[in-house]
């Protein structure tokens, strides 16, 4: 509490106003080049998003709990990785576990293997079927290339399918026309130790643009709570390209790809190796203002080896079709089909095994959603469902109903009811510990999909031309949650993975923006949440879900951005996270500061300090294995040579 009070006072002191204009943190609709500092709060609310309904719509009119992290906000935060950028969304619990691992989720069930949050990069799903979660260490991007990150808390399963149970993170990169010229970034400190990013973009025709990039970085190891060195330094390099071509005003093509290669040091034995790449193509066709379609396909390959544990070689092929059709004046229909094939090959070690070690599986799905205007310009009803087939449980149905009521020009009330499932992963059905019998732990041959029924109510308004507010309340009812069942009770082993838990979560999310002056913007968010997990009748699980959910009851974030002078910017971020009870992890408060100077438009110098309130602090993990995150300070120089 003393640290919390000290941090609050410090935040108030450093946020005292100075003279000069601020750069607002939310852009105009897609790909706008208008200076952001000219935007009013009303214009900020009109920024367009696409993840809620799979079509462009104004943020102020979305029937969903959504936050948008813009490219300008990422730049001014001093973030050096995608997980650090996600801290800017107050509806997410983002915890750094060690030098390379993160636990990220919305509305509960956070873990290093969190499996109820779907993550997309330009429409490419990046979760692994190994455990239905995300390896955050390899989800790397040149942050300057990100246009925005749309973060939805609440089910998105009707449009995006299984595993979008508690939310969707959709990362959108910039069109190639917005990244012309040469960009060079370099810097370092105690964390990250060093990094260099290079990008070049140009035109290959009057209607075609391209960019290529490369980046390398090195990160320092973390320490255990007792001060012992964890020995997990790591480094990685990544490169890629994007091509955008407009064949005609109605036809647009995109081709993009990335490749990465990295290594994480280990205390004992050989290091962890990780490499992979992806290639994505997309064609969009506009027939009229009432009809358009998109066809997208991608190939993604990842390889990761953890010595003496396992090695995975995963290939994913995906083809996705979507069609939007306006029927009359009051109906807008969106439907689509998707086919995905995974080829997963595991080289088992001695500690654990996935059996069978090699699988090839096909998944088919389709969705339809109809938005009906019941009262013109006032009341809309949206109904839809997703049907998906998987190799474990057959066909799953995930319907939803949403209603939004425009009270007036500045106020919107919305509600939603939805069903979502988390389909089985390989770890649920095919994991065995140790690799040879007799097994202490075995995957459940009859493991079924986890199920959630979600109920949401939200309100969004901007009561003043300098103020915007959003609040959403939620209640989720979970059934068939993953459990650890004793096969022959009362004998403690063997243990089989089952569906023996149920639970509920409920809470409130609040966000606000306040344009104090043209040169000063305050942004804040607060989340209050409770999760209760219990065994179902007949279950022998006595963990009460302690291995599935590690979440604080509350967390909040406040950001202040202003310009000290014309070319000098100062940003501060204060965050507080309450204790995680089932990890016996105390709550903590932290502060990030960034100061930047642009002597001219093509050159920028910046100094960023992260986690400044403590020399070291822990954000996640049990006491026996917990690692601590150190205070870090780094500098950065950016050269931009624009090509017109």
VEXDREN-2710 file (C-alpha; in Angstrom, 1 decimal):
% VEXDREN-2710
k/r/px/py/pz
1/UNK/0.0/0.0/0.0
2/UNK/2.9/2.4/0.8
3/UNK/4.3/1.8/-2.7
4/UNK/0.8/2.3/-4.2
5/UNK/0.4/5.7/-2.4
6/UNK/3.9/6.8/-3.4
7/UNK/3.3/5.9/-7.0
8/UNK/0.0/7.8/-7.0
9/UNK/1.6/11.0/-5.7
10/UNK/4.5/10.6/-8.2
11/UNK/2.1/10.2/-11.0
12/UNK/0.2/13.4/-10.1
13/UNK/3.5/15.3/-9.9
14/UNK/4.8/14.3/-13.2
15/UNK/1.5/14.9/-14.9
16/UNK/1.4/18.6/-14.1
17/UNK/0.6/20.5/-17.2
18/UNK/3.3/22.3/-19.3
19/UNK/2.9/24.4/-22.4
20/UNK/2.6/23.0/-25.9
21/UNK/0.3/20.8/-28.1
22/UNK/-0.2/17.1/-27.5
23/UNK/-0.5/14.3/-30.1
24/UNK/-3.7/12.4/-29.6
25/UNK/-3.5/8.7/-29.3
26/UNK/-6.3/7.5/-31.6
27/UNK/-6.2/8.0/-35.4
28/UNK/-8.9/8.9/-37.8
29/UNK/-10.5/6.0/-39.8
30/UNK/-8.2/3.5/-41.5
31/UNK/-4.9/4.7/-43.0
32/UNK/-5.5/8.4/-42.4
33/UNK/-2.4/10.6/-42.7
34/UNK/-4.0/13.6/-40.9
35/UNK/-1.9/14.8/-37.9
36/UNK/-3.4/13.1/-34.9
37/UNK/-3.2/16.1/-32.6
38/UNK/-5.9/17.8/-34.7
39/UNK/-8.5/15.2/-33.8
40/UNK/-11.3/16.0/-31.2
41/UNK/-12.7/13.4/-28.9
42/UNK/-15.7/13.1/-31.2
43/UNK/-13.4/12.3/-34.1
44/UNK/-11.5/9.8/-31.9
45/UNK/-14.7/8.0/-31.2
46/UNK/-15.3/7.7/-35.0
47/UNK/-12.2/5.7/-35.6
48/UNK/-13.2/2.5/-37.6
49/UNK/-12.7/-1.0/-36.3
50/UNK/-13.3/-4.3/-38.0
51/UNK/-12.9/-7.1/-35.5
52/UNK/-16.3/-6.8/-33.8
53/UNK/-18.5/-7.5/-36.9
54/UNK/-15.9/-8.3/-39.6
55/UNK/-16.7/-5.1/-41.4
56/UNK/-15.6/-1.5/-40.8
57/UNK/-17.7/0.4/-38.3
58/UNK/-17.2/3.3/-36.0
59/UNK/-15.8/2.6/-32.5
60/UNK/-18.6/4.7/-31.0
61/UNK/-21.2/2.4/-32.5
62/UNK/-19.8/-1.0/-31.7
63/UNK/-21.9/-3.4/-29.5
64/UNK/-18.9/-4.8/-27.8
65/UNK/-16.3/-4.0/-25.0
66/UNK/-13.5/-3.0/-27.3
67/UNK/-10.4/-0.9/-26.9
68/UNK/-8.1/0.3/-29.7
69/UNK/-4.3/0.7/-29.3
70/UNK/-3.1/3.0/-32.0
71/UNK/0.3/3.2/-33.7
72/UNK/0.9/6.6/-32.1
73/UNK/0.0/5.3/-28.6
74/UNK/2.5/2.4/-29.1
75/UNK/5.2/4.8/-30.2
76/UNK/4.7/7.1/-27.3
77/UNK/4.5/4.3/-24.7
78/UNK/8.1/3.2/-25.4
79/UNK/7.1/-0.4/-25.9
80/UNK/9.7/-2.7/-27.5
81/UNK/7.5/-5.8/-28.0
82/UNK/3.9/-6.8/-28.8
83/UNK/3.2/-7.9/-25.2
84/UNK/4.5/-4.6/-23.9
85/UNK/2.2/-2.8/-26.3
86/UNK/-0.8/-4.8/-25.1
87/UNK/-0.3/-3.4/-21.6
88/UNK/-2.0/-0.3/-23.0
89/UNK/-5.3/-2.1/-23.1
90/UNK/-6.8/-1.9/-19.6
91/UNK/-9.2/-4.7/-20.3
92/UNK/-6.3/-7.2/-20.5
93/UNK/-4.3/-8.6/-17.6
94/UNK/-0.7/-8.6/-19.0
95/UNK/1.9/-10.2/-16.8
96/UNK/5.6/-10.7/-17.6
97/UNK/6.7/-14.1/-16.3
98/UNK/10.4/-14.0/-17.2
99/UNK/12.7/-12.8/-19.9
100/UNK/10.6/-14.3/-22.7
101/UNK/7.3/-15.6/-21.3
102/UNK/4.1/-13.6/-20.8
103/UNK/0.7/-14.5/-19.4
104/UNK/-2.1/-12.5/-21.3
105/UNK/-5.8/-12.8/-21.1
106/UNK/-9.1/-10.9/-20.6
107/UNK/-11.8/-11.7/-18.1
108/UNK/-9.9/-14.3/-16.3
109/UNK/-8.3/-17.7/-16.8
110/UNK/-4.8/-16.2/-17.3
111/UNK/-1.8/-18.5/-17.4
112/UNK/1.4/-19.0/-19.3
113/UNK/-0.8/-21.5/-21.4
114/UNK/-3.9/-19.3/-21.4
115/UNK/-6.3/-20.8/-23.9
116/UNK/-9.4/-18.7/-24.0
117/UNK/-8.1/-15.7/-26.0
118/UNK/-7.9/-15.7/-29.8
119/UNK/-5.0/-13.7/-31.3
120/UNK/-4.8/-12.7/-34.9
121/UNK/-2.2/-10.8/-36.9
122/UNK/-3.7/-9.5/-40.2
123/UNK/-6.3/-12.2/-40.0
124/UNK/-3.7/-15.0/-39.4
125/UNK/-4.4/-17.1/-36.2
126/UNK/-1.3/-17.5/-34.2
127/UNK/-2.3/-20.0/-31.5
128/UNK/-0.7/-23.4/-31.3
129/UNK/-2.9/-26.5/-31.4
130/UNK/-0.4/-28.0/-28.8
131/UNK/-2.3/-26.2/-26.0
132/UNK/-4.6/-23.7/-27.8
133/UNK/-2.6/-20.8/-26.5
134/UNK/0.1/-18.4/-27.9
135/UNK/3.9/-18.5/-27.8
136/UNK/4.2/-14.8/-27.2
137/UNK/8.0/-14.8/-27.6
138/UNK/7.8/-15.3/-31.3
139/UNK/4.9/-13.0/-32.0
140/UNK/7.3/-10.3/-33.0
141/UNK/6.6/-7.4/-35.3
142/UNK/8.3/-4.1/-36.2
143/UNK/6.1/-2.0/-34.0
144/UNK/6.3/1.0/-36.4
145/UNK/4.4/-1.2/-38.9
146/UNK/1.4/-1.7/-36.6
147/UNK/-1.6/0.4/-37.6
148/UNK/-3.7/-0.5/-34.6
149/UNK/-4.5/-3.3/-32.2
150/UNK/-8.2/-4.1/-31.5
151/UNK/-8.7/-5.7/-28.2
152/UNK/-12.2/-7.2/-27.5
153/UNK/-13.0/-8.5/-24.1
154/UNK/-15.9/-10.9/-24.3
155/UNK/-16.8/-13.7/-26.6
156/UNK/-16.0/-13.3/-30.3
157/UNK/-16.7/-17.0/-31.1
158/UNK/-19.7/-16.4/-33.5
159/UNK/-17.4/-14.7/-36.0
160/UNK/-13.9/-16.0/-35.1
161/UNK/-14.6/-19.5/-33.9
162/UNK/-13.4/-21.7/-31.1
163/UNK/-10.9/-20.3/-28.5
164/UNK/-12.4/-16.8/-28.8
165/UNK/-14.1/-17.5/-25.5
166/UNK/-13.1/-14.5/-23.4
167/UNK/-11.9/-12.2/-26.1
168/UNK/-10.0/-11.4/-29.3
169/UNK/-6.8/-9.6/-29.9
170/UNK/-6.5/-8.5/-33.6
171/UNK/-3.3/-6.8/-34.7
172/UNK/-3.6/-4.8/-38.0
173/UNK/-0.4/-3.7/-39.8
174/UNK/-0.2/-0.7/-42.0
175/UNK/-0.8/-0.6/-45.8
176/UNK/2.5/-0.4/-47.7
177/UNK/1.6/3.0/-49.0
178/UNK/1.9/4.3/-45.5
179/UNK/5.4/3.1/-44.9
180/UNK/7.3/4.6/-47.9
181/UNK/10.9/5.7/-47.4
182/UNK/13.7/4.5/-45.1
183/UNK/13.3/3.9/-41.4
184/UNK/16.3/3.1/-39.1
185/UNK/15.9/2.5/-35.4
186/UNK/18.7/1.5/-33.0
187/UNK/19.2/1.6/-29.3
188/UNK/19.7/-0.3/-26.1
189/UNK/20.2/-0.3/-22.3
190/UNK/20.0/-2.8/-19.5
191/UNK/16.7/-4.1/-21.0
192/UNK/16.6/-4.6/-23.9
193/UNK/20.4/-4.8/-24.2
194/UNK/20.3/-3.8/-27.8
195/UNK/18.2/-3.7/-30.9
196/UNK/18.3/-2.5/-34.5
197/UNK/15.3/-2.2/-36.9
198/UNK/15.5/-1.3/-40.6
199/UNK/12.6/-0.8/-43.0
200/UNK/12.4/0.4/-46.6
201/UNK/9.2/1.1/-48.6
202/UNK/8.5/2.3/-52.1
203/UNK/6.3/1.9/-55.2
204/UNK/6.7/-0.6/-58.0
205/UNK/3.9/0.9/-60.1
206/UNK/1.3/3.7/-60.0
207/UNK/-1.0/1.3/-58.1
208/UNK/1.5/-0.9/-56.2
209/UNK/3.5/-0.3/-53.1
210/UNK/5.9/-2.5/-51.1
211/UNK/8.0/-2.6/-48.0
212/UNK/10.7/-4.9/-46.6
213/UNK/12.1/-4.9/-43.1
214/UNK/14.6/-6.6/-40.8
215/UNK/15.2/-6.5/-37.0
216/UNK/17.4/-8.0/-34.4
217/UNK/17.4/-7.7/-30.6
218/UNK/19.0/-9.1/-27.5
219/UNK/17.3/-9.3/-24.0
220/UNK/18.8/-9.7/-20.6
221/UNK/18.0/-12.7/-18.3
222/UNK/15.8/-12.4/-15.3
223/UNK/16.4/-13.4/-11.7
224/UNK/14.6/-15.7/-9.3
225/UNK/13.1/-14.2/-6.2
226/UNK/16.1/-15.3/-4.1
227/UNK/18.4/-13.4/-6.5
228/UNK/19.7/-16.5/-8.3
229/UNK/20.4/-16.0/-12.1
230/UNK/17.7/-17.7/-14.3
231/UNK/20.2/-17.8/-17.2
232/UNK/17.5/-17.1/-19.8
233/UNK/19.1/-14.4/-22.0
234/UNK/17.7/-14.5/-25.4
235/UNK/18.0/-13.0/-28.9
236/UNK/16.1/-13.2/-32.1
237/UNK/16.2/-11.8/-35.6
238/UNK/13.2/-11.4/-38.0
239/UNK/12.6/-10.1/-41.5
240/UNK/9.7/-9.8/-43.8
241/UNK/7.8/-7.9/-46.6
242/UNK/4.4/-6.6/-47.6
243/UNK/3.1/-5.8/-51.1
244/UNK/-0.2/-4.0/-51.8
245/UNK/-1.5/-3.7/-55.3
246/UNK/-4.7/-2.1/-56.5
247/UNK/-5.5/-3.6/-59.8
248/UNK/-8.6/-1.4/-60.1
249/UNK/-10.7/0.7/-57.7
250/UNK/-12.7/-2.4/-56.9
251/UNK/-9.9/-5.0/-56.7
252/UNK/-7.1/-5.0/-54.0
253/UNK/-4.4/-7.6/-53.5
254/UNK/-2.0/-8.1/-50.5
255/UNK/0.9/-10.4/-50.2
256/UNK/3.0/-10.5/-47.1
257/UNK/5.4/-12.7/-45.1
258/UNK/7.8/-13.0/-42.2
259/UNK/10.6/-15.2/-41.1
260/UNK/12.3/-15.4/-37.6
261/UNK/15.1/-17.3/-35.9
262/UNK/15.9/-17.1/-32.2
263/UNK/17.5/-18.8/-29.2
264/UNK/16.8/-18.7/-25.5
265/UNK/19.6/-19.6/-23.1
266/UNK/19.1/-22.3/-20.5
267/UNK/20.7/-22.8/-17.1
268/UNK/21.6/-26.4/-18.0
269/UNK/21.9/-28.3/-21.2
270/UNK/21.4/-26.9/-24.7
271/UNK/19.5/-23.8/-25.5
272/UNK/15.9/-23.5/-26.7
273/UNK/15.7/-22.9/-30.5
274/UNK/12.8/-21.4/-32.3
275/UNK/12.3/-20.5/-35.9
276/UNK/9.4/-20.1/-38.3
277/UNK/7.8/-18.1/-41.0
278/UNK/4.5/-17.4/-42.7
279/UNK/3.1/-16.3/-46.1
280/UNK/-0.3/-14.7/-46.5
281/UNK/-2.3/-13.6/-49.5
282/UNK/-5.5/-11.6/-49.6
283/UNK/-7.9/-10.5/-52.4
284/UNK/-10.8/-8.1/-51.7
285/UNK/-13.4/-7.2/-54.3
286/UNK/-16.0/-4.4/-54.0
287/UNK/-19.1/-5.0/-56.2
288/UNK/-21.0/-2.0/-54.9
289/UNK/-21.7/-0.1/-51.6
290/UNK/-24.0/-3.0/-50.8
291/UNK/-21.7/-6.0/-51.5
292/UNK/-18.1/-7.0/-51.2
293/UNK/-16.0/-10.2/-50.6
294/UNK/-12.6/-11.1/-49.3
295/UNK/-10.6/-14.3/-50.0
296/UNK/-7.6/-15.0/-47.8
297/UNK/-5.1/-17.8/-47.5
298/UNK/-2.0/-18.3/-45.5
299/UNK/0.7/-20.9/-44.7
300/UNK/2.4/-20.8/-41.3
301/UNK/5.3/-22.9/-40.1
302/UNK/6.8/-22.9/-36.6
303/UNK/9.6/-25.0/-35.1
304/UNK/10.6/-25.1/-31.5
305/UNK/12.9/-27.4/-29.6
306/UNK/13.3/-27.6/-25.9
307/UNK/16.2/-29.9/-25.2
308/UNK/15.3/-33.1/-23.2
309/UNK/11.6/-32.0/-23.2
310/UNK/10.3/-32.0/-26.8
311/UNK/10.5/-30.5/-30.2
312/UNK/7.6/-29.4/-32.4
313/UNK/7.4/-28.9/-36.1
314/UNK/4.0/-27.4/-37.0
315/UNK/2.6/-26.4/-40.4
316/UNK/-0.8/-24.7/-40.8
317/UNK/-2.7/-24.1/-44.0
318/UNK/-5.7/-21.9/-43.9
319/UNK/-8.2/-20.6/-46.5
320/UNK/-10.9/-18.1/-45.5
321/UNK/-13.8/-16.7/-47.6
322/UNK/-16.1/-13.9/-46.5
323/UNK/-19.0/-12.1/-48.3
324/UNK/-21.0/-9.1/-47.1
325/UNK/-24.4/-8.4/-48.7
326/UNK/-26.9/-5.6/-47.9
327/UNK/-30.5/-6.8/-48.2
328/UNK/-32.8/-3.9/-48.6
329/UNK/-32.4/-0.8/-46.4
330/UNK/-32.4/-2.5/-43.0
331/UNK/-30.5/-5.9/-43.3
332/UNK/-26.8/-6.4/-43.6
333/UNK/-25.7/-10.0/-44.0
334/UNK/-22.2/-11.4/-43.5
335/UNK/-21.3/-15.0/-44.1
336/UNK/-18.1/-17.0/-44.6
337/UNK/-16.4/-20.3/-44.9
338/UNK/-13.0/-21.5/-43.6
339/UNK/-10.8/-24.6/-44.1
340/UNK/-7.7/-25.3/-42.0
341/UNK/-5.3/-28.1/-42.0
342/UNK/-2.6/-28.7/-39.4
343/UNK/0.4/-31.0/-39.6
344/UNK/2.0/-31.4/-36.2
345/UNK/5.1/-33.5/-35.6
346/UNK/6.5/-33.9/-32.1
347/UNK/9.9/-35.4/-31.3
348/UNK/9.2/-36.6/-27.8
349/UNK/11.8/-36.5/-25.0
350/UNK/11.9/-38.5/-21.8
351/UNK/10.0/-36.2/-19.5
352/UNK/6.7/-36.2/-21.5
353/UNK/5.2/-37.4/-24.8
354/UNK/2.5/-36.5/-27.2
355/UNK/0.9/-39.6/-28.6
356/UNK/0.6/-40.1/-31.5
357/UNK/3.6/-38.0/-32.2
358/UNK/2.5/-37.0/-35.7
359/UNK/-1.0/-35.9/-36.7
360/UNK/-2.6/-34.3/-39.7
361/UNK/-6.0/-32.8/-39.0
362/UNK/-8.6/-30.9/-41.0
363/UNK/-11.1/-28.4/-39.7
364/UNK/-14.1/-26.9/-41.5
365/UNK/-16.2/-24.0/-40.3
366/UNK/-18.8/-21.5/-41.5
367/UNK/-20.5/-18.5/-40.0
368/UNK/-23.5/-16.3/-40.8
369/UNK/-24.5/-13.0/-39.1
370/UNK/-27.4/-10.7/-39.9
371/UNK/-27.6/-7.1/-38.6
372/UNK/-31.2/-5.9/-38.6
373/UNK/-32.2/-2.2/-38.2
374/UNK/-35.4/-2.5/-36.2
375/UNK/-35.9/1.3/-35.7
376/UNK/-34.2/3.5/-38.2
377/UNK/-30.9/4.9/-36.9
378/UNK/-31.9/3.9/-33.3
379/UNK/-32.2/0.2/-32.6
380/UNK/-30.3/-2.7/-34.2
381/UNK/-30.5/-6.4/-33.6
382/UNK/-27.6/-8.7/-34.6
383/UNK/-28.0/-12.5/-34.7
384/UNK/-25.6/-15.1/-35.9
385/UNK/-23.8/-18.4/-35.3
386/UNK/-20.6/-20.2/-36.1
387/UNK/-20.6/-23.9/-37.0
388/UNK/-17.2/-25.6/-36.8
389/UNK/-16.1/-29.2/-37.2
390/UNK/-13.0/-30.5/-35.4
391/UNK/-11.4/-33.9/-35.1
392/UNK/-12.0/-34.3/-31.4
393/UNK/-15.7/-33.4/-30.7
394/UNK/-17.3/-33.1/-34.1
395/UNK/-19.5/-30.1/-34.8
396/UNK/-19.7/-27.2/-32.4
397/UNK/-22.4/-24.4/-32.6
398/UNK/-21.6/-21.0/-31.2
399/UNK/-24.5/-18.5/-31.5
400/UNK/-24.9/-15.0/-30.3
401/UNK/-27.5/-12.2/-30.1
402/UNK/-26.6/-8.5/-29.8
403/UNK/-28.7/-5.4/-29.4
404/UNK/-27.6/-1.8/-29.5
405/UNK/-29.7/1.3/-28.9
406/UNK/-28.5/4.7/-29.9
407/UNK/-30.0/6.8/-27.2
408/UNK/-28.9/10.0/-28.9
409/UNK/-25.9/11.1/-31.0
410/UNK/-23.5/10.9/-28.0
411/UNK/-24.8/7.8/-26.1
412/UNK/-25.1/4.1/-27.0
413/UNK/-26.4/1.2/-24.9
414/UNK/-25.8/-2.4/-25.9
415/UNK/-26.2/-5.9/-24.7
416/UNK/-25.2/-9.4/-25.8
417/UNK/-25.8/-13.1/-25.0
418/UNK/-23.4/-15.7/-26.6
419/UNK/-22.2/-19.3/-26.4
420/UNK/-18.6/-20.1/-26.9
421/UNK/-16.4/-23.2/-26.7
422/UNK/-12.7/-23.9/-26.2
423/UNK/-12.1/-27.0/-28.3
424/UNK/-9.7/-29.7/-27.1
425/UNK/-6.0/-29.3/-27.8
426/UNK/-3.3/-31.9/-28.0
427/UNK/-2.4/-31.4/-24.4
428/UNK/-5.9/-32.3/-23.3
429/UNK/-6.1/-35.6/-25.2
430/UNK/-2.6/-36.7/-26.1
431/UNK/-0.2/-35.7/-23.3
432/UNK/1.5/-38.4/-21.3
433/UNK/4.0/-37.9/-18.4
434/UNK/6.5/-39.4/-18.3
435/UNK/7.1/-40.4/-21.9
436/UNK/6.9/-44.2/-21.1
437/UNK/4.4/-46.1/-18.9
438/UNK/3.5/-46.3/-16.1
439/UNK/2.1/-42.8/-16.6
440/UNK/1.6/-40.3/-13.8
441/UNK/-0.5/-38.0/-16.0
442/UNK/-2.5/-38.9/-19.1
443/UNK/-4.6/-37.0/-21.6
444/UNK/-8.3/-37.6/-21.4
445/UNK/-9.5/-39.8/-24.3
446/UNK/-13.0/-38.4/-23.8
447/UNK/-12.1/-34.8/-23.1
448/UNK/-14.8/-32.5/-24.5
449/UNK/-15.0/-28.8/-25.4
450/UNK/-15.1/-26.4/-22.5
451/UNK/-18.3/-24.3/-22.7
452/UNK/-19.2/-20.7/-21.8
453/UNK/-22.4/-18.8/-21.8
454/UNK/-21.7/-15.0/-21.7
455/UNK/-24.0/-12.1/-20.8
456/UNK/-22.9/-8.5/-21.3
457/UNK/-24.3/-5.0/-20.9
458/UNK/-22.4/-1.9/-22.0
459/UNK/-22.7/1.8/-22.2
460/UNK/-20.6/4.2/-24.3
461/UNK/-20.8/8.0/-24.4
462/UNK/-18.9/11.3/-24.8
463/UNK/-20.8/13.7/-22.6
464/UNK/-18.4/16.6/-23.5
465/UNK/-16.3/17.4/-26.5
466/UNK/-13.2/16.6/-24.5
467/UNK/-14.5/13.5/-22.6
468/UNK/-15.4/10.0/-23.6
469/UNK/-16.5/7.2/-21.3
470/UNK/-17.2/3.4/-21.7
471/UNK/-18.4/0.9/-19.2
472/UNK/-19.3/-2.8/-19.6
473/UNK/-20.6/-5.4/-17.1
474/UNK/-20.3/-9.1/-17.7
475/UNK/-21.3/-12.5/-16.3
476/UNK/-19.9/-15.8/-17.7
477/UNK/-21.1/-19.2/-16.8
478/UNK/-18.5/-21.9/-17.5
479/UNK/-19.1/-25.7/-17.8
480/UNK/-16.8/-28.7/-18.5
481/UNK/-13.7/-26.8/-17.5
482/UNK/-10.4/-28.8/-17.6
483/UNK/-9.7/-30.8/-14.4
484/UNK/-7.3/-33.3/-13.0
485/UNK/-9.1/-36.5/-12.2
486/UNK/-7.8/-39.5/-10.2
487/UNK/-8.3/-42.6/-12.3
488/UNK/-8.5/-45.0/-9.3
489/UNK/-9.5/-43.0/-6.2
490/UNK/-8.5/-42.9/-3.4
491/UNK/-5.1/-43.6/-5.1
492/UNK/-3.5/-40.3/-5.9
493/UNK/-2.1/-41.5/-9.3
494/UNK/-2.5/-41.9/-12.2
495/UNK/-4.2/-38.6/-13.0
496/UNK/-6.3/-38.2/-16.2
497/UNK/-7.3/-34.8/-17.7
498/UNK/-11.0/-34.4/-17.6
499/UNK/-13.9/-31.9/-17.7
500/UNK/-14.7/-32.0/-14.0
501/UNK/-14.9/-28.3/-13.1
502/UNK/-17.5/-25.6/-13.6
503/UNK/-17.4/-21.9/-12.6
504/UNK/-18.5/-18.4/-13.1
505/UNK/-16.9/-15.0/-13.6
506/UNK/-18.4/-11.5/-13.3
507/UNK/-17.1/-8.0/-13.3
508/UNK/-17.0/-4.5/-14.6
509/UNK/-14.7/-2.7/-17.1
510/UNK/-14.4/1.1/-17.2
511/UNK/-12.4/3.3/-19.6
512/UNK/-12.2/7.1/-20.0
513/UNK/-10.4/9.6/-22.1
514/UNK/-10.0/13.3/-21.1
515/UNK/-8.6/15.8/-23.5
516/UNK/-7.5/18.3/-20.7
517/UNK/-6.2/20.7/-23.4
518/UNK/-5.1/20.6/-27.0
519/UNK/-1.7/19.6/-25.7
520/UNK/-2.6/17.2/-22.9
521/UNK/-4.4/13.9/-23.0
522/UNK/-5.3/11.6/-20.1
523/UNK/-6.5/8.0/-20.6
524/UNK/-7.4/5.5/-18.0
525/UNK/-9.1/2.2/-17.4
526/UNK/-10.2/0.1/-14.5
527/UNK/-11.3/-3.6/-14.3
528/UNK/-12.9/-5.3/-11.3
529/UNK/-13.5/-9.0/-11.6
530/UNK/-14.3/-12.2/-9.6
531/UNK/-13.8/-15.8/-10.6
532/UNK/-15.2/-18.8/-8.8
533/UNK/-14.4/-22.4/-9.9
534/UNK/-15.8/-25.5/-8.3
535/UNK/-15.8/-29.3/-8.9
536/UNK/-18.8/-30.7/-10.8
537/UNK/-20.7/-33.7/-9.2
538/UNK/-18.6/-36.8/-9.3
539/UNK/-15.3/-35.0/-9.9
540/UNK/-12.2/-36.0/-7.9
541/UNK/-10.4/-32.7/-8.7
542/UNK/-9.6/-30.8/-5.5
543/UNK/-7.6/-28.0/-7.1
544/UNK/-10.6/-25.7/-7.6
545/UNK/-9.1/-24.6/-10.9
546/UNK/-5.9/-23.2/-9.3
547/UNK/-3.9/-24.4/-12.3
548/UNK/-6.3/-22.9/-14.8
549/UNK/-6.8/-19.3/-13.6
550/UNK/-4.3/-16.9/-12.0
551/UNK/-6.0/-13.5/-12.0
552/UNK/-6.1/-10.4/-9.8
553/UNK/-9.4/-9.1/-8.6
554/UNK/-8.7/-5.6/-10.0
555/UNK/-6.2/-3.7/-12.1
556/UNK/-6.1/-0.2/-13.5
557/UNK/-4.0/1.9/-15.8
558/UNK/-3.6/5.7/-16.2
559/UNK/-1.6/7.3/-19.1
560/UNK/-0.6/11.0/-19.5
561/UNK/0.7/12.4/-22.8
562/UNK/1.7/15.9/-23.5
563/UNK/4.3/18.0/-25.2
564/UNK/6.7/20.1/-23.1
565/UNK/7.6/22.2/-26.1
566/UNK/7.0/22.0/-29.8
567/UNK/9.4/19.1/-30.4
568/UNK/9.7/17.6/-26.9
569/UNK/7.2/15.0/-25.7
570/UNK/6.7/13.5/-22.3
571/UNK/4.6/10.4/-21.5
572/UNK/3.9/8.6/-18.3
573/UNK/2.1/5.3/-17.5
574/UNK/1.0/4.2/-14.1
575/UNK/-0.5/0.7/-13.5
576/UNK/-1.7/-1.1/-10.5
577/UNK/-2.4/-4.9/-10.2
578/UNK/-3.9/-6.4/-7.1
579/UNK/-2.7/-9.7/-5.6
580/UNK/-3.1/-13.0/-7.3
581/UNK/-4.3/-15.0/-4.3
582/UNK/-3.8/-18.6/-5.6
583/UNK/-0.1/-17.8/-6.4
584/UNK/0.4/-15.9/-3.1
585/UNK/1.7/-13.1/-5.3
586/UNK/1.4/-9.6/-3.7
587/UNK/-0.2/-6.7/-5.6
588/UNK/2.2/-4.2/-7.1
589/UNK/2.2/-0.7/-8.7
590/UNK/4.6/0.4/-11.5
591/UNK/5.5/3.4/-13.5
592/UNK/6.9/3.9/-17.0
593/UNK/8.2/7.2/-18.3
594/UNK/9.3/8.3/-21.8
595/UNK/10.9/11.5/-22.9
596/UNK/11.5/12.2/-26.7
597/UNK/13.0/15.0/-28.7
598/UNK/12.7/15.6/-32.4
599/UNK/15.2/18.3/-33.5
600/UNK/13.8/17.8/-37.0
601/UNK/11.0/15.7/-38.5
602/UNK/13.4/13.0/-39.8
603/UNK/15.2/12.5/-36.5
604/UNK/14.1/11.5/-33.0
605/UNK/15.9/10.7/-29.7
606/UNK/14.0/9.0/-26.9
607/UNK/14.8/7.7/-23.4
608/UNK/12.4/5.3/-21.8
609/UNK/12.3/4.0/-18.2
610/UNK/10.2/1.0/-17.3
611/UNK/9.2/-0.5/-13.9
612/UNK/10.7/2.5/-12.2
613/UNK/9.1/2.1/-8.8
614/UNK/11.0/-1.1/-7.9
615/UNK/14.5/-2.4/-8.5
616/UNK/12.8/-5.8/-9.1
617/UNK/9.3/-7.1/-8.8
618/UNK/7.4/-10.3/-9.6
619/UNK/4.2/-10.2/-11.8
620/UNK/3.4/-14.0/-12.1
621/UNK/4.3/-17.4/-10.8
622/UNK/4.3/-19.6/-7.8
623/UNK/6.9/-18.8/-5.0
624/UNK/9.0/-21.8/-5.8
625/UNK/9.7/-20.8/-9.4
626/UNK/8.8/-17.1/-9.5
627/UNK/11.1/-14.8/-11.4
628/UNK/11.3/-11.0/-11.0
629/UNK/11.3/-8.3/-13.6
630/UNK/14.0/-5.6/-13.2
631/UNK/13.8/-1.9/-13.6
632/UNK/15.0/-1.0/-17.1
633/UNK/16.2/2.1/-18.9
634/UNK/17.0/2.3/-22.6
635/UNK/17.7/4.9/-25.3
636/UNK/16.6/4.9/-28.9
637/UNK/17.5/6.9/-32.0
638/UNK/15.1/6.9/-35.0
639/UNK/15.9/8.2/-38.5
640/UNK/13.0/8.6/-41.0
641/UNK/13.8/9.4/-44.6
642/UNK/10.4/9.8/-46.3
643/UNK/9.9/9.0/-49.9
644/UNK/7.1/11.0/-51.6
END
